Amino acid sequence: MQLPEGYIDSQGALERTFELPSFRDAIAFVGRVADLAEEANHHPDITISYKKVTLRWTTHSAGGLTDLDYELASRTDALVEP
């Protein structure tokens, strides 16, 4: 599969760091990602550092990447701005 825009394959996970305008914007973005993850019952690893949010999509039970990881990673771009 092709990597979603902005993502890298990092040790069996799709990883991308988003830089938002402010800390509040970063936290709001994480909330939207959480809603997406809950809806799909598939949750990324999330790291927050001030205005930067790093997402890592992987399927632990499959030992790596699945189609769902690619789908959800692709959908995160639309969540950057509400």
N, C-alpha and C positions, 0 to 999 in steps of 0.2 A: 504494500500500500504506500501511497505517497504521503509524506509528512504534511500535516496541516501547516498553513502559512505561519511562520514565526517560531515554530516548534523545532526542537532537536530531539533525536533519539538518544537518551541518556541512560545507559545501563538498563535497558528494557522498559523505559518509561518515556512517554511524550512529555517534554518539559519546555516551559516557556515562562519568561518573566515579563510581566506587564508593569509599566510605570504609569501611574495615575497622577492627576494634577495635585491631589492633596491626600493626607492621611484619611480624612473622612470619605473621599472618593474611593480610596483603596478598600476601606472596610465595607462600603456599600457594594462594591464589585464582588467582594468575597460573599456577601449575602446573596447576590444574584447567582453566583456559582453554586452556593449551597442549595438554593432552590432547584437548580438544574440537576444537581447531584441527587437530591432527595427524590425528585420526580423519576429519575432513571434508576434509583437504588444502586448507584455506582459513584464512589466518592474519591476525589483526588487527594493527594497529599498537598497541603497548602502551607506556604511560608510567607509571612508578612513582615516586611521591614520598611517602616515608615510609609513611603508612597509606592513601594514596589511589592508586587504579589507574584510569587512563583507557584505555578501549578505543575503537578506531576501526575499524569494519568497513566495508570497501569492496572492490570487485573492480577492481584496477588494470587488468587485461587488458580489462575491459569499459568502462573509463573512468567508473565510477560504481557505483551500487548495483544489486545483483541479488537475486533471491529468496533465495539462500543467505545473503547478508548479513543479511537480515531474520530468517531462521530461526535463525542462530547468535546474533545479538544477543538474540533472544527466549529462547534457551536459557541465556544466561549468568546470569540471575537465580537459577536452581536451583544454580548453582555457588558462590554467596556463602557458604553454609554447607554443609560436607560431609555 
